[in-house]
Amino acid sequence: MEEEASPPGLGCSKPHLEKLTLGITRILESSPGVTEVTIIEKPPAERHMISSWEQKNNCVMPEDVKNFYLMTDGFHMTWSVKLDEHIIPLGSMAINSISKLTQLTQSSMYSLPNAPTLADLEDDTHEASDDQPEKPHFDSRSVIFELDSCNGNGKVCLVYKSGKPALAEDTEIWFLDRALYWHFLTDTFTAYYRLLITHLGLPQWQYAFTSYGISPQAKPKGSEGRSKRGCF
């Protein structure tokens, strides 16, 4: 990208930048008080990296996810605000690189040897309804990959709903909050990426899609809801 020097031969252009960020850089840079709009350089992934990921995980990557990685191997855009003489980091938009698109497992969630398994925390009281699809499962019924760690505020996940071998058409994007509850975000990665850009990477924006909303710390006039279970 233009904010950082490109490696020899990469040659990112302004149209490429505009396409990747959907033009949001211009909006941020023209907003009063916004400063230090930065995109961390991510070269395109090679096709063999995608094939290797699919073979390793026995999953077919959705076409829109493939196209994204063929444009950039992950995404990280940040911006800050200036208050008086202080620069305060605020927005952060991120998508993991292919190497960090790893399966969510017991070991990736807990470090204590006697901690409950993720399957132990299954809550089958919230199944599919007219306005909410069936939630992911921590057992073999679903295959879950982390797209974004949300700076410790939860995890945005690419979820294969039918186990392995996993097909591209069986994917959805879900948010796993700190209390280990699932919240549906979008049917496709493309739709999620547009949500990410639209919300400008504001802290905890994913909680707007939960029943209890954004925390008072992130939104002073906002949500009063609190999580019901322990945090990971």
Disulfide bonds with the S-S distance in Angstrom:
none
